[in-house]
Amino acid sequence: MRQILFVATLMAAGTSALAEPPVASYIFPAGGQRGTTVAIKVGGLYLNDACNFYLHGSGITASKRIARTNTLWFEGPPMVPPASQQGDKYPQDFAGEVRIDSVAPLGTRYWRVSTSQGTTTIKKFVVGELPEIVEDEIDGDPIPVTVTLPVTINGRIFPREDVDLWTFAASKGDVVSCEVCAARIGSPLDAHLEVHGPDGQLIAENSAVPGPDAGLRFKAPVAGRYEVRICDTAFRGSQDSVYRLTVTRGPVVDGAYPLGGRRHNPVELHLIGANLSTENLRVTLPDRDTSPFVVHPQLGRGSWGDVRLELNELPEYLEETARSGPGGAHVATVPAVLNGRILHPGEVDLWQITAHKGEKLLLDLRAGRLGSLLDSVLTVLDSSGKRLATCDDMAPGETDSRLTWNVPADGTYRIRVEDRLPSRGGPQYAYRLDVERVAASPDFRLQLATNAINVERGHEARLSVTAERIGNFQDSIALAINGLPAGVRATVPAIAGRASKAEIVLKADANARVATTEVNIRGCASIAGKTVTRAAVLPTDPGDPLIERVAVAVAVPTPFQFTAAYDQAYAPRGSVQLRHYRLTRNGYAGPLKISLADKQYRYKQGVSGPTVVVPEGADQFDYPLTLAPFMEILRTSRTNLMATGIVKDSDGTTHPVIYTTERQDEQIVAIISPGRMTVNLDPASVEAEPGKSAAVGVQINRDKGLSGEVRLELICPSHIAGIKASPATIAPGQTTGTLRIAFARGAIGPCNMPLTVRATAIDSRGYPVVAEAPISVALPH
């Protein structure tokens, strides 16, 4: 009780230490086949020993709590400056389970995690239809893994420079499609794909596909085994570089034309793809406000791909069926949606409309936003062909076009649509062009700035809501928020007339219950004598579910922190560097656990450390940091620590809270010098003969302060079977020893990376001093 009362007082004074809200980095695998149960690993920062897990969407259930498990870590190749001087994150893995119903709708679901210090923004999990496998990740050189088509492969490009190899059988003439889903699920992976034939020659590599991810398609020239390779285009790699790679020789739908239609009306779709049993599909569009509408055509075993259709209320025109006017222009009446395609390189579409002086028309061309490859240029011409208005990109980084045009006189006008590059065109270069009178329909839309916000007890947080005003609508918009956690109050201003933004202020009571709830925000205004209500939403990718709720979490601030006098000194690699710290408890009296922070302000390069428990009431501690024996000499190492404590509420509820070092005087800073011991092997390579052993001579060189015994051991990665060695020692005063490596009679390997011979001595403080040397193992021919 004394602790929580002190924390509440501290918050009111505004002097609490910086809390560390949770961070969600990845989920692996990032999806699963419907009708299956998927074991997941969630990676994140500051999630303690366990955290809450939320997975939203129909036909799917998941663990409510996920617990810390062993985190898979591969060091990878050395990172050199300037990359090694940048900050880095080290997510910890948490295990859980996702159960997917056999009739669960296909597509995206959203997940998040929360702790007593807040909640995270949402990330994606995908429900698929094809059989799925999950990569069995191993360190070292890539080893090909055989898969059976059709399949969706869940993998990860980790560590840096990782390449995954997947092999499959194909018959001559098979059309095989490969598509990556990575950027679309929030992965930082910029995927590169290659396919190599049975002779090892390159058959195909990345081709242009709608969206940010890679894809390719090829026709097998001969029967045999093919290999698809996936890596990052810049040979990066990280724990969160997850991907879903679908490989199939079944029907694949790449897209459809038109890209949408009028609500509650049928639309005849022309399907685009490979191995299609039919290219025509009739769909009746729903009568609802949400858009897009997603169709999953079922065209046979292994069907893959969906069609995302935009819904609208305006009359629809197709260039193939619209009446032709002078010069071949397609005639339409405003307001309308104009549907067309740039089927051939250099093709130009012309649309003819009639407009009147004083009208303001909005021309909004959507192509890239709907998955099309078209990079549009939109131009308005008068009857003589004079250019009156034009637009290439509606905004930096966008390929679609949008312009507002004031009609100068009554008359007939033409709208020209073309691709920015005259060398491009094809069935997937489709567009939808809205042409509307701006003043005809005053309205507004509301947009959220985030889908999660944390409010510390006794503090405030602000949530922005932005208004897009349509059709010269300039009146005030009243806002309302519903569903706040108990103990959280909101000051909700209106969005004033002509203004485009307002901030809702949330304030949590000092003793508010720690909880996460989802709130919705509505805007209300009077338009043409009627009350109009609109939900505030967060922009989503095409085809993903609409987001119109914000998670609001009551968070516990951290009372304690620790500091030290700034110190920078040379420290030998392979040794332990000791750092002394003082605690500022601010009334917190309980024990603290000190460990390496999940977020570092410098690449760790193999440094490690234990969890040190500071007992109740202690106000100082020492932390022993182990510097890896392979660290770069003369490199400045900067390591951050974090402290975890338990704050108790008056009702006995406990809340883990975290403080992480930030300033230089809080870091463990060392300039790396040569190690105090070196190891040389003779031989440095051995042959793995089944049932036999190999003797490896080990020579060590100690500095003068290391006179005791040296322990020798073989470090063998867990995925390499059939190799072991009993530890050996080198006596005090001696410099040589022998390590005997034994090879099993059964399976050995795969030997896709060197093993490590490690030598360990003890310094005068009682801490280990480590040196290592690689040893290669070759399998007999």
Secondary structure, DSSP 8 states (H G I E B T S, - for coil): -HHHHHHHHHHHHT--B-----EEEEEESSEEETT-EEEEEEEEES--SEEEEEEESTTEEE-SEEEE--------S---TTGGGS-EE--EEEEEEEEE-TT--SEEEEEEEEETTEE---EEEEEESS-EEE----SSS---EE--SSEEEEEE--STT-EEEEEEEE-TT-EEEEEEESGGGT----EEEEEE-TTS-EEEE-B--SSSS-EEEEE-SSSEEEEEEEEETT----TT-EEEEEEESS-EEEEEESSEEETTSEEEEEEEEES-S-SEEEEE--SSS---EEE----STT-B--EEEEEESS-EEETTTS-B-GGG-EE--SSEEEEEE--STT--EEEEEEE-TT-EEEEEEESGGGT----EEEEEE-TT--EEEEES-SSTT---EEEEEE--SSEEEEEEEEESSTT---TT-EEEEEEEEGGG--EEEEEES-SEEEEEBT-EEEEEEEEEEETT--S-BEEEEE---TTEEEE---B-TT--EEEEEEEE-TT----EEEEEEEEEEEETTEEEEEEEEB---TTS--B--EEEEEE--B--EEE----EEEEETTSEEEEEEEEE-TT--S-EEEEE-SEESS--TT-B---EEE-TT--EEEEEEE--TT--TT-EEEE-EEEEEEEE-TTS-EEEEEEE--SGGGSEEEEEE--SEEEEEESSEEE--TT-EEEEEEEEEE-TT--S-EEEEEE--TT-BSEEE--EEE-TT--EEEEEEEE-SS--B---S-EEEEEEEE-TTS-EEEEEEEEEEE---
